[in-house]
Amino acid sequence: MGLKHIMRRLKAFPALARISNLPTILSNCLAGTALAGVSSFHFRVLVLMALMSCFYTAGMILNDVCDYRWDAAHKPHRPLVRGEVRRNEALFLSFSLMALGLIMASTISAETFFAGLVLCVLIAIYDCWHKNNPLGPLLMGLCRAMVYVICIIAFSNAETVWAKIVPTGLLCAYVTGLTALAKMGARDKNIEGVIGHLIVGISLVDALIIAQFNFHLPFIILSLLAGILTFVLQKSIKGT
């Protein structure tokens, strides 16, 4: 195995996991933490960011595994189709990341672990059944909403989740609409170009929610920076 082949494989993993969109998950964690009433930095926030990153990356990788045949026909540039990453490797990595995320969630509380398990199930359902599924966009919206839910539970309880149903619903609605538009973009290249900018908008939604429901300037600034970082990373790694 030559050095060039090794480097190509290493570069394939960020594309496979759509790492460019990962900062929006981090801003989701900041907003979810703020909704729990936290207005200062806490080590648990870093744990939440780490486990959510695992869930997100696992979901993106599993998505390509499930979409292999469709990508072979419509997206031949994807890493699995090009053979830069083997499907069994991708599947193992996806399950390993989910397991790692659940282990980290269990260190916070049993409730956080259970909520993480619900998220993993939603991710798996979406990845396995989003093509030609009219509820696919809603499933993706629920996956993002669960980031808020898990962060709230990590610092509070289920009652607080219900009390914050409006901002959680706003994130769910935004991502649901974005995903529905992305499905249209798969058939219309003019729409596809807009999707990346709308993904950046997730962090803007987070910043607005923090400003409205638990104003904390550092969290707002970090959420906006996450959006900027997503925009910059998308220049080299496509987020769609």
N, C-alpha and C positions, 0 to 999 in steps of 0.2 A: 504494500500500500504506500504510494508516494506521498510526499509532503503536500503536493497540490491537491490530491484527493482528500487528505485529512482536513486541509483548510476549507475546502468546499463543503465538507460535511459539517464542520463547526459553524460555518456561516449559515448553513441551512436551518439550524435549530431556531435562531431568532425569527426567521421568516415563518417557520412552521408554527411557532407559538404566537406570532403576531405581537412581538414584544413592544412594538411602537405604541400599542394601545394600553400597555400596562400602567402608565402613570394615571390613567383615568380610574383605575381600580384603587389606587392609593388615595386619590381625592375622594372617592366614594367612602373610604374608611374614615377620612377626616370628617366628612359630613355626617356619617353615621355616629361617630363618636360625639360630635357636637350635639346631635339630636338626643343623645343619652344624658346630656347635661354637663359633659366634660368640657372645661374651658382651659385646660392646661395640658402640657405634654406629659405623657404617662408611658411607662415601658410597655404596658399592655397594648397601646396603639401600634407599636412596632411589631408585636406578635401578631396582631390582627392583620397588619399589612403583609406580613410574611405568609400567613396561612391563606389569605385571599389571593395573593400572587400565585401560590401553589394551585389553588382551585381554578383560577383564571387560565393559567398556562396549561393545566391538565385538560381543561375544556376545549381550548383552542387546538391542542394536539389531537384529542379524540375526534374533534370535528373533521379534521383532514383524513383521519383513518376511516371514518364513516362515509365521507364524501369521495373516497378514492376513485370509484368508477365514474362519478359525475365529473370530477376534476380531470380525469384522464381524457375526457371528451371535450371539456370546455375550458379547463385551466391547466394546460400541460406544463406551465412554469412552476407549479407547486412542488415543494421538495420531495414529497412522497412519490409523485408521478415521475419525477426526474430520476428517482432512485438514489437521491442524496441521503435519504434516511429510509431505512427499511420499516415496513408497516409493523412488524412484530416489536421492533425497537421502540417505535412511537407509542404503541399500545402499552408496553411495559412502563415506559416513562410516564404516560398519562396516569395509569393506575397508581404508580409509586408516588406521584405528586399529590394525588387525591388522598392517599393514605397518610402522607406526611402532613398535609393540611389538617386532616382529622385528628392526628396525634397532637398537633399544636393547639387545636381547638379544645381538646380534652383537658389540656393543662389549665385552661381558664375556668371552665365549669362543665357540668354534665349537660346543661341547657345549651351552651354554646356548641358542644359536640353534636347534639341532636340537630340543632339548626344547620350546622355544617353538613350533616348527613343529608338533610332535606335538600340543601343546595346541590350536593353531588348528584342526587337522584334527578333533580330538575335539569342539571347540565347533561346528564346521560340521556334523558328523554329527548331533550332538544337536539343533541348531536345525532341521535339515532333516528329521529323522526321529525325533521324540520323541512325536508324537501316535500313540496306539494301538501304541506300541512297548514291549513289556514290559521291554526292556533300557534304556529311556530314563533311569530313575532312576540306574542304575549308570553310565551315560555321564556324567551330571552329577556323580556322586561322583568319577569318575576325573578330570574336569576340575578339580575342587577339589584332589584329591590331587596333580595335576601342579604346582600352585602350590608345594607343599612340595618336590617333586622338583626343580623349576627352581631354587629358592632354595638347596637343598642342593648341587646341581651348580655353582652360581655361586661357592660358597666351597670346595667339596671335589671329590668325584668320584663316579662311578657306584657304586663299592663302598660308599660311605657311604650312598647311597640304599637299597641292600639291607639295610644294617645298621639303618636306621631304618624298616623296612617296617611295624613294628607301629604306631607313631604315625601314619604315613601312611595305613595301613589304617583306623585309628580315624576319621580325618577323612573318608575315603571312605565308610565305613559310615554315619556320622552324616548326611552330605549325601545319600547314597542313600536312607536312610529318610525324611529330610525331603522329598525330591523325590517319593517315592512317596506320602507323605501329602498333598503339595500337589496331586498328580493327583486324589486322592480329593476334595480340597477344591474342585476345579473343579465337582464335582457336589453337594457338600454344604457349604452356607454356614456351618454350625456349625464345620466343620473349618477353613475358610478363615481364620477369625479367629485360630486358633492358630499359623498358619504364620509370621506376622511375628515372633512371640516365639521360635519355634524358629530362625529365621534369626539373630536376636540371639545365640542359643546357640552359633553357630559360633565367635564370638570367645571365648566361655567355654571351649569345647573347646580353642582355641588356648592360652589362659592355663593351662589344666590341663596341657596337653602340655609347655609351657615349664617349668612347675613340676616336672614329673615327670622330664623327660629332660635338661634343661640349665637349672637354676634361675638365672634372671636377673631380679631384681625389677623393674627399669625396663621390660623387655619384657612382663612379666606385667601391670603397671599399665597400660601403653599398650594392651594387648589388651583389658583390661576396659573401658577408656575408649572403645575402638572399638565395643564392644558397646553401651555407653550411647549413643554418638553415633548408632549405627544405630537404636536404639529411638526416639530423639528425632526423627530425620529421617523415620522412618516415619509420624510424626504428620501430616506434610504431603505426603509422597510415598510412595504405597503401594509396598511391596517385593515384592508378589506379581504 
